Amino acid sequence: IKMAGDPRFPDVDTDRSEKNEEAEIVVNVGGVRQVFYGGNLNQYPETRLAELINCLSGGYDSIFSLCDDYDPGKREFYFDRDPDAFKCIIDVYYFGEIHMKKGICPICFKNEMEFWKVDLKFLDDCCKTHLSEKKEELEEIARRVQLILDDLGVDASESRWKRCQKYIWKFLEKPESSYPARVIAVLSFLFILISSIVMCVGTIPDLQVVDAEGNRMEHPTLDSIETACIGWFTMEYVLRLISSPNKLHFALSFMNIVDVLAILPFYVSLTLTHLGAKLMELSNVQQAVQALRIMRIARIFKLARHSSGLQTLTYALKRSFKELGLLLMYLAVGIFVFSALGYTMEQSHPETLFKSIPQSFWWAIITMTTVGYGDIYPKTTLGKLNAAISFLCGVIAIALPIHPIINNFVRYYNKQRVLETAAKHELELMELNSAEGKAASSKSELEDLAREGKEAPFYSSRLKVSHSDTFIHLLSEEKHYRTRLQSCK
């Protein structure tokens, strides 16, 4: 760096008669030289390049506050920055907007824009979308790392009940936290499977028994197994509700609503069976109980809590509402058109099965989806031709939106795996930085203590939170460490 007052360098040009509009400067960014004129740079006077025009009159202190080095003979400013990003940023002086080149990390490009003091409003909308997606990914990584750190740390100021509540929540919600938690997760999974199997097996007539009124009912053994499963589900839900940090959010969560729907029918039917008979006819009670027992199928959705694949499928379908709506629209149009044509063409046949257009909807649905039950079929030549065209169009209508839906699933699944890997790497780097910091601190302190003749202190093994200059600064405000997330450069 060329320092102020160095006798090897001539005095900075302070000729104020030179107009800023005609001023010319040379900027060298990472070995890439670029010539700029004041007329272009002064369009955006708050940017760093525009400030270079006026900094020459302020002396070397003003110059070196804006750049890394300066050659007064060539009037060339040096910057140790990314030249590829700089080539994109200077477009604002010529075109009034900035497009981010493919392959540049959006977060790093944002940092470059902040260094050159160019407002983000000049970034094109398509590039802002990539920036927002990258921000969301890094926020998700920070959230996952913070959750792991919260699980590792123990706050001594918390009450015994708070610590117990946190332990129960981690025990039931995070199977990866310990071996007993994994055992509980496996048991919960087995109870869901057993309950679903019992529900299906209980409908087999040979395994049912006849009560005093001659009505068929489930075998008492199967009923006992069902009661044990419901008891497990109830205990699990109550413990999770008591230990949840945010009970309102817990109660309104989709999976917890499914848990309630899986448990509630058992208790409602039990109440109706024992108390409802006194208030209404026995047949009405039995019908209500049968309707509630059908709701037991909701417990199969509890498997999604223990299956990352089912969770990924659910999120992928949420992101594919547009494609699914397009599929339904194609089918709806085809069903309406081909059912109307089928009804019209089949009217001339005396034994027609197409009595009305609404009745023909069923034929159009099973034909376009290539199911073809055969309960309704055309008998005329034109009707058969219409059927052939309808199922060909149905195959095309179903196949077109399938590819985007599959792409959404694969993209979301790969994204989740990348986020999990990134969170693990961030924790590894935290541990590495913590070990290096403790080793250096331990060495210096031991040397001091050796001179003073004191004993070495006890060092805590708790991880020290690291810091990334991309977006992981959400985790902590402690000493800055460079993390692997910067490898995106």
Buried (B, 14 or more C-beta within 10 A) or exposed (E): EBEEEEEEBEEBEEEEEBEBEEBEBBBBBEEBEBEBBBBBBBEBEEBBBBBBBBBBEBBBEBBBEBBEBBEBEEBBBBBEBBBBBBEBBBBBBEEEEBEBEEEBBBBBBBBBBEBBBBEEEBBEEEBBEBBEEBBEBBEBBBBBBBEBBEBEEEEEEEEEEEEEBBBBBBBBBBBEBEEEBEEBBEEBBEBBEBBBEBBEEBEEEEEBEEEEEEEEBBBEEBBEBBEBBBEBBBEBBEBBEEBBEEEEEBEEEEEBEBBEBBBBBBEBBBEBBEEBEEEEEEEEBBEBBEEBBEBBBBBBBBBBBBEEEEBBBEBBBEBBEEBBEBBEEBBEEBBBBBBBBBBBBBEEEEEBBBEEBEEBBBBBBBBBBEEEEEEBBBBBEBBBEBBEBBBEBBEEBBEEBEEBBEEBBEEBBEBBEEBEEBBBBBBEBBEBBBEEBBEEEEEEBEEEEEEEEEEEEEEEEEBBBBBBBBBBBBBBEEEEBEBBBBEBE
